[in-house]
Amino acid sequence: MPAFDPALIEAARVSAAWPFEEAKKLVARLQKSGKQEAVFETGYGPSGLPHIGTFGEVARTSMVRHAFQVLTDGAIPTRLIAFSDDLDGLRKVPDNVPNKELLARHLGKPLTEVPDPFGTHDSFGRHNNARLCAFLDQFGFDYEFKSSTDAYRAGEFDATLLKVLARFDKVMSIMLATLREERAATYSPFLPIHPKTRIVMQVPIEARDVEAGTITWTDPATGERFTTPVTGGHAKLQWKPDWAMRWVALGVDYEMAGKDLIDSVKVSSQIARAIDGTPPEGFNYELFLDEQGQKISKSKGNGLTIEDWLSYGPPESLALFMYARPREAKKLHFDVIPRAVDDYLQFLGGYERQDWKNRLGNPAWHIHAGTPPQPEVIAAGAGDNAVRTQITFSLLMNLVAVANSEDKAVLWGFLQRYAPGISPATHPQLDALVGYALAYFRDFVKPAKHYRPADETERAAFMALDAAIAALPADASAEAVQDAALDVARAIPRYQNLTAKNATPERPGVSGDWWKAIYQVMFGEDQGPRFGSFAAIYGLDNTRRLIAEALDGGLIREHEAFLAARQPLSA
């Protein structure tokens, strides 16, 4: 029995979606090698806590992995190794940990031999490894965790380490070509772990014995000479040779990396070939930028944390951000969250209507590993006349704005009046979206609003809009409200658009200036949700009161009072 629908597999073979393009390279690789397993890897430096880049790398790699499984009809087993370089020495004390003085006393030691400043694990490395696994588990990633310390000490890397020792001169020539003269003078690919101090030593290698599998070096502080096995966790490799060694020892077939590591990938690939290995497939993704277009840096703190994003949007919206254009630099700041949320909802809402070709180009398919959930919709009306609506993030934020409340129950009151029978229990995703909208509106939207008064043409137009809404039945559909608003604008020369599709002098189209006027005067923004959908959910009587408040200046006065109340807080 095939694992996947044959039509899906056929569409996958011609899909231009980037995960399939990557997976095709991997299929060709295994066809050439005859290997019967595909190994994916993502790397993690446990001197700090997992961050938004960690999520991005594992999410993108998982998308390629699933695309590969479809292309091969599930016939080739796959593994994703989340590798922690926890045998690395602690180079500096992080800023965001307690008991810094405790860590300072153990600088240079392997992270798995540095005491845990949080007091929850037997070492700082194990603590951060646990945080990594909890982080990945939170998002449901399928992976195998591997500790560098455990792999080195268990002998998993011994055979490959001995090959590095045997090809020492080749590895050195590759590395020395990349180093400054001063660094090159003392460089060694092997870092012995001091048998007394337990420091990961960066010292020249004075002698090596390939048969015995040892290196000889001198402690510069004491002058004492040591001979250390390169196997069994008594020494580790510098990170570029270590990366290459892991690829070969673990049989890694695919690993992606950031654009800043392009040169490192090239060097590690040369080393992998020098020890008779084949570098993995993969690509270099672009880095994230802050609002000013500067590269995001953990040390600068100029970017979003994953906790920041998840305060204002669901994980799926973050996964969409990672999926979209991975080879382009993208600004990662708070302003991108609402668009990402609504884009995700739009992709999810359109999935069921698509054929396989378009489904495989739909990010929702990749985000949900081929099984997107049903979108949550609310239905107004009954039977064949029911109008099904997927509530957007932007619509919710405008509801929050006009409701002037931070209480979820108030928002649910509007939703339930429009669609009786729905509740947080029946629509948990919508309930979460309400919470995100409340938080985002409170922290970012409301302070940035700018209401303006209506000019004379707009005042007359809004009064006509009020009269048109008053003439509708109380349970008018979103489409009926939208049509009424369009008919109002058609009669006003300023908003007529004779170049619109199907426009005639008798029935002109409507320009975007009409909606922009509504958004600026009634919502204090340049854009917003579809007006008919908003009014139907907010309620026609409430919408008429909103028009009245806009025309008498009430919205402007209220917002000015809000800004004045905030002034002492920001002064």
VEXDRENDO-976043 format. One line per 4 residues: number of its first residue (from 1); for each residue x, y, z of C-alpha. Coordinates in Angstrom, 1 decimal. Layout:
BEGIN
NUM	X,Y,Z ~ ...
This chain:
BEGIN
1	0.0,0.0,0.0 ~ 1.4,3.4,-0.9 ~ 2.0,5.8,2.0 ~ 0.6,8.8,0.1
5	-2.0,9.5,-2.5 ~ -0.5,8.9,-6.0 ~ -1.9,12.2,-7.2 ~ -0.1,13.9,-4.3
9	3.3,12.2,-5.2 ~ 2.9,13.2,-8.8 ~ 2.2,16.8,-7.9 ~ 5.2,16.8,-5.5
13	7.6,15.7,-8.3 ~ 6.8,18.9,-10.2 ~ 6.2,21.2,-7.3 ~ 8.3,24.4,-7.3
17	7.8,25.0,-3.5 ~ 11.2,25.4,-2.0 ~ 10.9,22.4,0.5 ~ 10.3,20.1,-2.5
21	13.2,21.7,-4.5 ~ 15.4,20.9,-1.5 ~ 14.0,17.4,-1.1 ~ 14.7,16.6,-4.7
25	18.4,17.3,-4.2 ~ 18.3,14.8,-1.3 ~ 16.5,12.2,-3.4 ~ 19.2,12.5,-6.1
29	21.9,12.2,-3.4 ~ 20.5,8.9,-2.0 ~ 19.9,7.5,-5.4 ~ 23.6,8.1,-6.1
33	24.8,6.7,-2.8 ~ 22.4,3.8,-2.4 ~ 21.9,4.8,1.2 ~ 18.7,3.5,2.7
37	18.2,6.2,5.3 ~ 18.1,10.0,5.2 ~ 19.6,11.8,8.2 ~ 18.8,15.5,8.8
41	20.6,17.6,11.4 ~ 20.2,20.9,13.1 ~ 22.9,22.3,15.4 ~ 22.5,24.1,18.7
45	25.1,25.9,20.9 ~ 23.9,25.3,24.5 ~ 25.8,28.2,26.0 ~ 22.5,30.2,25.6
49	18.8,29.4,25.6 ~ 16.9,28.4,22.4 ~ 15.7,31.4,20.4 ~ 13.6,32.3,17.4
53	16.4,31.3,15.0 ~ 16.4,27.8,16.6 ~ 12.7,27.5,15.8 ~ 13.2,28.7,12.3
57	16.0,26.2,11.5 ~ 14.1,23.2,12.9 ~ 10.8,24.2,11.3 ~ 12.4,24.7,7.9
61	14.3,21.4,8.1 ~ 11.2,19.6,9.2 ~ 9.4,20.9,6.1 ~ 12.1,19.6,3.8
65	12.0,16.3,5.6 ~ 8.3,15.9,5.1 ~ 8.6,16.9,1.4 ~ 11.3,14.1,1.1
69	9.0,11.6,2.7 ~ 6.3,12.4,0.1 ~ 8.7,12.3,-2.8 ~ 9.9,8.8,-1.7
73	6.4,7.6,-0.8 ~ 7.6,7.0,2.8 ~ 9.8,4.2,1.6 ~ 13.1,5.6,3.0
77	13.3,6.1,6.8 ~ 14.3,9.6,8.0 ~ 15.8,11.0,11.2 ~ 16.2,14.5,12.4
81	19.1,14.9,14.9 ~ 19.0,18.0,17.1 ~ 22.7,18.2,18.0 ~ 23.9,20.0,21.1
85	27.6,21.0,21.1 ~ 27.7,20.8,24.9 ~ 31.3,19.6,25.1 ~ 32.3,23.1,24.0
89	34.1,25.2,26.6 ~ 32.2,28.0,28.4 ~ 33.7,31.1,26.8 ~ 31.9,33.9,28.7
93	29.2,34.3,31.3 ~ 25.8,35.0,29.7 ~ 23.9,38.1,30.9 ~ 20.6,36.4,31.4
97	21.4,33.8,34.1 ~ 21.5,33.9,37.9 ~ 24.7,33.1,40.0 ~ 27.0,34.6,37.5
101	29.9,34.4,39.9 ~ 29.4,30.6,40.0 ~ 29.8,30.3,36.2 ~ 32.8,32.7,36.2
105	34.7,30.2,38.3 ~ 34.3,27.6,35.7 ~ 35.1,29.4,32.4 ~ 36.8,27.2,29.9
109	35.3,24.0,31.1 ~ 32.9,21.9,29.0 ~ 29.4,23.1,29.4 ~ 28.4,19.7,30.8
113	31.0,20.2,33.6 ~ 30.0,23.7,34.5 ~ 27.6,23.8,37.5 ~ 24.0,24.8,36.7
117	23.3,28.3,37.9 ~ 19.6,27.5,38.0 ~ 20.1,24.6,40.3 ~ 17.8,22.2,38.4
121	20.4,20.0,36.6 ~ 23.8,18.6,37.2 ~ 25.4,21.1,34.8 ~ 24.7,24.2,32.8
125	24.9,22.3,29.6 ~ 22.3,19.7,30.7 ~ 20.0,22.5,31.9 ~ 20.1,24.2,28.5
129	19.7,20.9,26.7 ~ 16.6,20.3,28.7 ~ 15.4,23.7,27.7 ~ 16.1,23.0,24.1
133	14.1,19.7,24.2 ~ 11.2,21.3,26.0 ~ 11.2,24.1,23.4 ~ 11.1,21.7,20.5
137	8.5,19.5,22.2 ~ 6.3,22.6,22.7 ~ 5.9,22.8,18.9 ~ 5.6,19.1,18.3
141	8.8,18.6,16.4 ~ 9.8,15.0,15.6 ~ 13.5,14.8,16.4 ~ 16.3,12.8,18.2
145	18.3,14.8,20.7 ~ 22.1,14.1,20.7 ~ 24.6,15.4,23.1 ~ 28.1,16.0,21.9
149	29.4,15.1,25.4 ~ 27.6,11.7,25.4 ~ 28.6,10.9,21.8 ~ 32.3,11.7,22.3
153	32.5,9.8,25.6 ~ 30.5,6.8,24.3 ~ 33.0,6.4,21.4 ~ 30.5,7.2,18.7
157	32.9,9.5,17.0 ~ 36.1,7.5,17.7 ~ 36.6,6.0,14.3 ~ 36.1,9.4,12.6
161	38.3,11.2,15.1 ~ 41.1,8.7,14.4 ~ 40.7,9.5,10.7 ~ 41.0,13.2,11.4
165	44.2,12.4,13.3 ~ 45.5,10.4,10.3 ~ 44.6,13.2,7.9 ~ 45.9,15.9,10.3
169	48.1,17.6,7.7 ~ 45.3,17.8,5.2 ~ 42.9,19.2,7.8 ~ 45.6,21.7,9.0
173	46.2,22.9,5.4 ~ 42.5,23.6,4.9 ~ 42.2,25.5,8.2 ~ 45.4,27.4,8.0
177	44.4,29.0,4.7 ~ 41.5,30.6,6.5 ~ 43.4,31.9,9.6 ~ 45.3,35.1,10.4
181	49.1,34.6,10.9 ~ 48.9,35.0,14.6 ~ 46.1,32.5,15.0 ~ 47.7,30.1,12.6
185	50.8,29.9,14.7 ~ 49.1,28.1,17.5 ~ 46.1,26.5,15.8 ~ 45.2,22.8,16.2
189	42.0,21.1,15.1 ~ 42.1,19.0,18.3 ~ 41.3,20.6,21.7 ~ 42.5,18.4,24.5
193	40.6,18.5,27.8 ~ 43.0,19.2,30.6 ~ 43.0,16.1,32.8 ~ 43.5,18.2,36.0
197	41.7,21.5,35.4 ~ 39.1,20.2,32.9 ~ 39.6,23.2,30.8 ~ 39.1,22.8,27.0
201	42.6,23.7,26.0 ~ 43.5,25.7,22.9 ~ 47.2,24.8,22.5 ~ 49.5,23.8,19.8
205	50.0,20.1,19.2 ~ 53.6,19.1,19.6 ~ 53.4,15.5,18.6 ~ 50.8,13.0,17.4
209	50.8,9.3,17.3 ~ 48.4,7.9,14.7 ~ 48.9,4.3,15.8 ~ 48.2,5.1,19.5
213	45.5,7.7,18.7 ~ 47.1,10.4,20.9 ~ 48.3,14.0,20.8 ~ 51.0,15.6,22.9
217	50.8,19.1,24.2 ~ 52.1,21.4,27.0 ~ 50.1,23.4,29.6 ~ 51.3,27.0,29.0
221	50.5,27.9,32.6 ~ 52.6,25.2,34.3 ~ 54.9,23.8,31.6 ~ 53.6,20.3,32.3
225	53.4,18.0,29.2 ~ 50.5,15.7,28.5 ~ 49.7,13.0,26.1 ~ 46.0,12.7,25.5
229	43.8,10.2,23.5 ~ 41.8,11.9,20.8 ~ 39.0,9.3,21.5 ~ 36.6,8.7,24.4
233	35.9,12.3,25.1 ~ 39.4,13.2,26.2 ~ 39.6,15.8,23.4 ~ 37.2,17.5,21.1
237	37.6,19.2,17.7 ~ 37.5,22.9,16.9 ~ 34.0,23.7,15.6 ~ 34.6,23.7,11.8
241	36.5,20.4,11.9 ~ 33.9,19.2,14.5 ~ 31.0,20.0,12.1 ~ 32.7,18.1,9.3
245	33.5,15.1,11.6 ~ 29.8,15.0,12.8 ~ 28.6,15.0,9.2 ~ 30.8,12.0,8.4
249	30.3,10.1,11.7 ~ 26.6,10.5,11.8 ~ 26.0,10.1,8.1 ~ 24.3,13.5,7.8
253	22.6,14.0,4.5 ~ 21.0,17.4,5.0 ~ 21.7,20.5,7.1 ~ 20.9,24.1,6.4
257	22.7,27.1,7.9 ~ 22.5,30.9,8.0 ~ 24.1,33.1,5.4 ~ 26.7,34.2,7.9
261	28.0,30.6,7.9 ~ 28.6,30.3,4.1 ~ 32.4,30.3,4.4 ~ 32.2,27.9,7.4
265	30.1,25.4,5.3 ~ 32.7,25.6,2.5 ~ 35.6,24.9,4.9 ~ 33.8,22.1,6.8
269	32.8,20.6,3.4 ~ 36.5,20.5,2.4 ~ 37.4,18.8,5.7 ~ 34.6,16.3,5.3
273	36.0,15.3,1.8 ~ 39.5,15.1,3.3 ~ 38.3,12.4,5.7 ~ 36.5,10.5,2.9
277	33.0,11.9,3.6 ~ 30.4,13.6,1.5 ~ 29.2,17.0,2.8 ~ 25.4,17.1,3.3
281	22.9,18.8,1.0 ~ 21.4,22.1,2.3 ~ 21.1,25.8,1.7 ~ 22.1,29.0,3.4
285	19.1,31.0,4.6 ~ 19.1,34.7,5.0 ~ 19.3,36.4,8.3 ~ 16.7,38.5,10.1
289	16.7,42.3,10.3 ~ 15.3,44.6,12.8 ~ 13.0,47.5,12.1 ~ 15.9,49.7,11.0
293	17.2,47.0,8.6 ~ 20.1,46.1,10.9 ~ 21.1,42.4,11.5 ~ 19.4,41.0,14.5
297	21.9,40.2,17.3 ~ 21.2,38.4,20.6 ~ 23.9,40.5,22.3 ~ 22.3,43.7,21.0
301	18.8,42.6,21.9 ~ 17.4,44.3,18.8 ~ 15.1,41.6,17.6 ~ 12.0,39.7,18.6
305	12.2,36.7,21.0 ~ 10.0,33.8,20.4 ~ 8.1,34.7,23.5 ~ 7.5,38.1,22.1
309	5.9,36.6,18.9 ~ 3.8,34.1,20.8 ~ 2.4,36.9,23.0 ~ 0.7,38.3,19.9
313	0.2,35.5,17.4 ~ -0.1,31.7,17.2 ~ 2.9,29.4,16.5 ~ 1.5,28.7,13.0
317	1.9,32.4,12.1 ~ 5.6,32.2,13.1 ~ 6.0,29.0,11.1 ~ 4.6,30.9,8.0
321	7.1,33.7,8.6 ~ 9.9,31.1,8.5 ~ 8.4,29.3,5.4 ~ 8.1,32.4,3.3
325	11.2,33.4,1.2 ~ 13.9,31.8,3.3 ~ 16.6,33.1,1.0 ~ 15.6,36.7,1.4
329	16.5,38.9,4.3 ~ 13.3,39.8,6.3 ~ 12.5,42.3,8.9 ~ 11.6,40.6,12.1
333	9.8,43.1,14.4 ~ 6.3,43.5,15.9 ~ 4.7,45.1,12.9 ~ 5.0,41.8,10.9
337	2.9,39.7,13.3 ~ -0.7,40.8,12.3 ~ 0.0,40.3,8.6 ~ 1.6,36.9,9.3
341	-1.5,35.9,11.3 ~ -4.0,37.0,8.6 ~ -1.9,35.5,5.8 ~ -1.9,32.2,7.6
345	-5.6,32.3,8.1 ~ -6.1,33.1,4.4 ~ -3.8,30.2,3.3 ~ -5.7,27.8,5.7
349	-9.1,29.0,4.5 ~ -8.2,28.4,0.8 ~ -6.6,25.0,1.2 ~ -9.7,22.8,0.9
353	-10.7,24.4,-2.4 ~ -7.3,23.7,-4.1 ~ -6.1,20.9,-6.2 ~ -2.9,19.0,-5.3
357	-0.6,21.3,-7.3 ~ -1.8,24.4,-5.5 ~ -2.0,22.7,-2.2 ~ 1.7,21.9,-2.3
361	2.4,25.6,-3.0 ~ 0.2,26.5,0.0 ~ 2.3,27.2,3.1 ~ -0.4,25.6,5.3
365	0.4,22.2,3.8 ~ 4.1,22.5,4.8 ~ 3.4,24.1,8.2 ~ 1.1,21.2,9.2
369	3.1,18.4,7.6 ~ 0.5,17.7,5.0 ~ -2.6,17.7,7.3 ~ -3.8,21.3,7.8
373	-6.7,21.5,10.3 ~ -10.1,22.7,9.2 ~ -10.3,26.5,9.5 ~ -12.6,27.8,12.2
377	-15.5,29.7,10.7 ~ -18.6,31.3,12.2 ~ -21.9,31.0,10.4 ~ -24.7,33.6,10.5
381	-28.2,32.6,9.3 ~ -29.5,29.1,8.8 ~ -29.5,26.3,6.2 ~ -28.5,27.2,2.6
385	-28.7,30.9,3.5 ~ -26.0,30.7,6.2 ~ -23.0,33.0,5.6 ~ -19.8,31.4,6.7
389	-17.0,33.8,7.8 ~ -13.4,33.3,8.8 ~ -12.6,36.0,11.4 ~ -9.4,37.8,10.6
393	-6.9,39.3,13.1 ~ -7.4,42.8,11.6 ~ -11.2,42.6,12.0 ~ -10.8,41.5,15.6
397	-8.5,44.4,16.3 ~ -11.0,46.9,14.9 ~ -13.7,45.3,17.1 ~ -11.4,45.8,20.1
401	-10.9,49.4,19.1 ~ -14.5,50.3,18.9 ~ -15.5,48.1,21.9 ~ -13.0,50.0,24.0
405	-12.6,47.0,26.2 ~ -9.8,44.6,27.1 ~ -12.3,41.9,28.2 ~ -12.5,38.9,26.0
409	-16.1,38.4,27.1 ~ -17.0,41.7,25.5 ~ -15.5,40.6,22.1 ~ -17.2,37.3,22.4
413	-20.5,39.1,22.9 ~ -20.3,40.7,19.5 ~ -19.3,37.4,17.9 ~ -22.1,35.5,19.6
417	-24.7,38.0,18.6 ~ -23.6,37.6,15.0 ~ -23.4,33.8,15.2 ~ -25.4,32.4,18.1
421	-24.2,29.1,19.4 ~ -20.5,29.7,19.0 ~ -18.3,29.9,22.1 ~ -14.6,29.6,23.2
425	-15.3,25.9,23.7 ~ -16.6,25.4,20.1 ~ -14.0,27.8,18.6 ~ -10.8,27.5,20.7
429	-8.6,28.9,17.9 ~ -10.8,31.9,17.5 ~ -10.7,32.4,21.3 ~ -6.9,32.4,21.2
433	-7.0,34.9,18.4 ~ -9.2,37.2,20.4 ~ -6.6,37.1,23.2 ~ -3.8,37.9,20.7
437	-5.8,40.8,19.2 ~ -6.5,42.3,22.6 ~ -2.8,42.1,23.6 ~ -1.5,43.5,20.3
441	-4.1,46.3,20.1 ~ -3.3,47.3,23.7 ~ 0.5,47.4,23.2 ~ 0.9,48.6,19.6
445	-2.2,49.7,17.7 ~ -4.1,52.0,20.1 ~ -1.1,54.2,20.9 ~ -0.4,54.6,17.2
449	-3.9,55.5,16.0 ~ -4.5,58.9,14.4 ~ -8.2,59.9,14.0 ~ -9.0,62.9,11.8
453	-12.2,64.9,11.3 ~ -14.3,64.3,8.2 ~ -14.3,67.1,5.6 ~ -17.6,68.3,4.2
457	-17.8,65.7,1.4 ~ -17.0,62.9,3.8 ~ -19.5,64.2,6.3 ~ -22.3,64.1,3.8
461	-21.1,60.6,2.6 ~ -21.1,59.3,6.2 ~ -24.6,60.7,6.9 ~ -25.8,58.9,3.7
465	-24.0,55.7,4.9 ~ -25.8,56.0,8.2 ~ -29.2,56.4,6.5 ~ -28.4,53.4,4.2
469	-27.5,51.2,7.2 ~ -30.7,52.4,9.0 ~ -32.7,51.1,6.1 ~ -31.3,47.6,6.3
473	-32.9,44.9,8.5 ~ -31.1,44.3,11.8 ~ -29.9,40.9,10.7 ~ -28.6,42.1,7.3
477	-25.7,40.0,6.0 ~ -22.1,41.3,5.6 ~ -22.7,41.3,1.8 ~ -25.8,43.5,2.1
481	-24.0,46.0,4.3 ~ -21.0,46.1,1.9 ~ -23.4,46.6,-1.1 ~ -25.1,49.4,0.7
485	-21.8,51.2,1.4 ~ -20.8,50.8,-2.2 ~ -24.1,52.2,-3.4 ~ -23.6,55.3,-1.2
489	-20.1,55.9,-2.7 ~ -21.3,55.4,-6.3 ~ -23.4,58.5,-6.0 ~ -20.5,60.7,-4.9
493	-18.2,62.0,-7.7 ~ -15.1,61.9,-5.4 ~ -15.4,58.1,-5.0 ~ -16.5,57.1,-8.5
497	-14.1,54.9,-10.5 ~ -15.1,54.7,-14.2 ~ -12.0,52.5,-15.0 ~ -13.1,49.7,-12.7
501	-14.1,46.4,-14.2 ~ -17.7,46.4,-15.5 ~ -18.0,50.1,-14.5 ~ -20.5,52.3,-16.5
505	-21.4,56.0,-16.2 ~ -24.8,54.8,-14.8 ~ -23.1,52.4,-12.3 ~ -19.5,53.5,-11.7
509	-17.0,51.5,-9.7 ~ -15.9,52.7,-6.2 ~ -12.3,53.9,-5.6 ~ -10.2,52.9,-2.6
513	-10.5,56.5,-1.3 ~ -13.9,55.7,0.1 ~ -12.7,52.9,2.3 ~ -9.6,54.9,3.2
517	-11.9,57.7,4.4 ~ -13.9,55.2,6.5 ~ -10.8,53.7,8.1 ~ -9.1,57.1,8.8
521	-12.2,58.8,10.3 ~ -13.8,55.9,12.1 ~ -10.9,53.7,13.0 ~ -7.9,56.1,13.1
525	-5.9,54.0,10.6 ~ -5.2,53.9,6.8 ~ -6.6,50.4,6.3 ~ -8.8,47.9,8.0
529	-11.2,44.9,7.6 ~ -13.9,44.6,5.0 ~ -16.4,47.1,6.1 ~ -19.5,44.9,5.6
533	-18.0,42.0,7.7 ~ -17.1,44.4,10.4 ~ -20.5,46.1,10.6 ~ -22.4,42.8,10.5
537	-20.4,41.5,13.5 ~ -20.2,44.7,15.4 ~ -24.0,45.3,14.9 ~ -25.7,47.8,12.7
541	-26.9,50.0,15.6 ~ -23.4,50.0,17.0 ~ -22.0,50.9,13.6 ~ -24.4,53.8,13.3
545	-23.3,55.1,16.8 ~ -19.7,54.8,15.7 ~ -20.5,57.0,12.6 ~ -22.1,59.5,14.9
549	-19.2,59.6,17.3 ~ -16.8,60.1,14.3 ~ -18.8,63.0,13.0 ~ -19.2,64.8,16.3
553	-15.5,64.5,17.2 ~ -16.0,62.0,20.0 ~ -13.5,59.5,18.7 ~ -10.8,62.2,18.4
557	-11.5,63.6,21.9 ~ -11.4,60.1,23.4 ~ -8.1,59.2,21.7 ~ -6.5,62.5,22.7
561	-7.5,61.8,26.4 ~ -5.9,58.4,26.1 ~ -2.7,59.8,24.8 ~ -2.6,62.5,27.4
565	-3.0,59.9,30.1 ~ -0.1,57.9,28.8 ~ 2.2,60.9,28.6 ~ 3.6,60.8,32.2
569	4.4,57.1,31.7 ~ 6.6,57.7,28.7 ~ 8.1,61.0,29.9
